[in-house]
Amino acid sequence: PPHLSDRVVALQPSLTLAISARAKALQQEGRDICSLSAGEPDFNTPEFIIDATVKALRDGITRYGPAAGDPELREAIATKLSKENTVPTNAEQVLVTNGGKQAIFNLFQVILNPGDEVLIPAPYWLSYPEMARLAGAKVTTLPSTPENGFCLDLNNLEASIGPKTRLLLLNSPGNPTGRVMARKELETLADLLRDHPQILVMSDEIYEFILEEGQQHYSFSAIAPDLSNRTFIVNGFAKGWAMTGWRLGYLAGPADAVKAATALQSQSTSNVCSFAQRGALAALQGSRECVKKMVKSYNTRRELLTSGLLSLEGMSLVPPKGAFYAFPKLPPESLDSVSFCEQALENHGLAMVPGAAFGDDSCVRLTCAVSPETICDGLERLRKALKQS
Ligand code: PLP
């Protein structure tokens, strides 16, 4: 239509939303639906975070604040990054954003020029390519396969680098695969990037706490401190502290770009909800017991989902080591992922997210952040759907 901008006409509507809308419609018709399609924790936000936020409201923290975020919160985030992630950071290098999502959006807007190329390892979180295109950039995906454990193919990465390559995205623990990048892998990647000084790195660490026992999260900047002047960290409170609806995230990295992202934010959304930021501060200052408890629970349920998927005939799975998803591969003779998910929903009442949304049409994404009963019910429906396909 003539009244829409070119960039918005090109925007892909979210496949995830289409599936959940259809699942909801079927539910309203009275169908019994089992949903493994969610992308969020199934816990309520810990009580002490809510208490601190209610107190902030009562104390009158209800006005405009600095666009970059509450100074105390920026300081607490800088301290967290410096101590926990061993990435020396000061408060000027931190921007508080409306979720990790806005951190990524702002970053792309301030570092990408039209025609710049962004390298996105696939399968990827579905908003990355769309946000890169909204910044006018060209997307080059770097495919990986379940057969090689979804490992980044460094030869292919190197071969994909051209004069316009500007940014490489990393996401560990990863959505949708649950893959955790090993220290060695990050070191080798850093070596490669040392030869390409024009390439910036964005490391999305939003699932950093959600790790199988024995796994460790490494921030790319911690592995390659000499590259920290071109590495950005994106993180947030949504997944670790079960705060998806609060819209609280942050961007950290080189001060000039963070300053530019702050200017952009000051002319678009301004500060993140002032009293919600007090909740985030409480989260960072409080005990991590609540996070540990939730992680333990995801781990039990991830195991349940993983063993169930591995026992299904025809499915193959790279067992996830983090986050709360599994991304199994459909049998070779199966339908494409969108048709398979549509059929599973229509015929068996099972909602999943088609792998096509994440750049891999041979897989589907299921969550384990639901009750064990729902996982078992979902696995049974999936078994039937596979039989039929
Ligand atoms: N990055 C990844 C990999 C995600 O899966 C998500 C949420 O699904 C986000 C970033 C954004 O999180 P939020 O904007 O809710 O903080």
Residues whose N, C-alpha, C, O or C-beta is under 5 A from the ligand:
A	BS01	PLP	G39 N98 G99 G100 K101 W125 N175 D204 I206 G236 A238 T244 L248 G249
